[in-house]
Amino acid sequence: MSALHPLVQIGIQLVLVVLVILLVLSSYRVWRGPSPADRLQAIDTANGLLIGIIIALSLVQETALLIDVGIALAALGFAGTLAVSRYLSEGKVF
């Protein structure tokens, strides 16, 4: 039995739909971005949207494990963004 109010459940479902639509649009920008910097920004945006989807799913399924997955994905996304941006600006990662 769900502990969430039905209105909250509808709100979370609407948020999930909007986040998935935005993720599809961001994926198109990754695919057809005019420059590597634009593609990097779209990947970072897609990462944030994916974290939002994971957190919303954790609310729907009432599991705390998915929140930990979202936090780990945020940390990996941050490190990856730093590495790729340094590679694009200086030509080396380390």
C-alpha positions in Angstrom: 0.0 0.0 0.0 1.4 3.4 -1.0 1.9 6.0 1.7 1.8 8.8 -0.8 -1.4 10.9 -1.4 -3.0 10.2 -4.8 -2.4 13.8 -5.8 1.3 13.5 -5.0 1.4 10.3 -7.1 -0.1 12.1 -10.1 2.3 14.9 -9.7 5.3 12.5 -9.6 4.0 10.8 -12.7 3.7 14.1 -14.5 7.2 15.0 -13.5 8.5 11.7 -14.8 6.8 12.3 -18.2 8.3 15.8 -18.5 11.8 14.5 -17.5 11.7 11.7 -20.0 10.6 14.2 -22.8 13.4 16.5 -21.8 15.9 13.6 -21.8 14.9 12.7 -25.3 15.4 16.3 -26.4 18.8 16.4 -24.7 19.8 13.1 -26.3 19.0 14.7 -29.7 21.3 17.6 -28.8 24.1 15.1 -27.9 23.6 13.4 -31.3 23.4 16.5 -33.4 25.3 19.1 -31.4 27.2 21.6 -33.5 30.4 21.6 -31.4 32.0 19.3 -28.8 31.3 21.9 -26.1 27.6 21.8 -26.9 27.6 18.0 -26.8 29.3 18.1 -23.4 26.7 20.5 -22.1 23.9 18.2 -23.4 25.5 15.2 -21.8 25.7 17.0 -18.5 22.1 18.1 -18.8 21.1 14.5 -19.7 22.9 13.3 -16.6 21.0 15.7 -14.4 17.7 14.7 -16.0 18.6 11.0 -15.4 19.3 11.7 -11.8 15.9 13.4 -11.5 14.2 10.4 -13.1 15.9 8.0 -10.7 14.9 10.1 -7.7 11.3 10.3 -8.9 11.3 6.5 -9.4 12.6 6.1 -5.9 9.6 8.1 -4.6 7.2 6.0 -6.6 8.7 2.6 -5.5 9.4 3.9 -2.0 13.0 2.6 -2.0 16.0 4.5 -0.6 18.5 2.4 -2.7 17.7 4.4 -5.8 18.6 7.6 -4.1 22.0 6.2 -3.4 22.3 5.3 -7.1 21.4 8.9 -8.0 24.1 10.3 -5.7 26.7 7.9 -7.2 25.6 8.9 -10.7 26.0 12.6 -9.8 29.5 12.0 -8.5 30.5 10.1 -11.6 28.9 12.7 -13.9 30.8 15.5 -12.2 34.2 13.7 -12.5 33.5 12.8 -16.1 32.5 16.4 -17.0 35.7 17.7 -15.4 37.8 15.2 -17.3 36.2 15.8 -20.7 36.2 19.6 -20.3 39.9 19.5 -19.4 40.6 17.3 -22.4 38.8 19.7 -24.7 40.5 22.8 -23.3 44.1 21.5 -22.9 44.3 18.2 -24.9 45.1 16.1 -21.9 43.3 14.8 -18.9 46.1 14.6 -16.3 
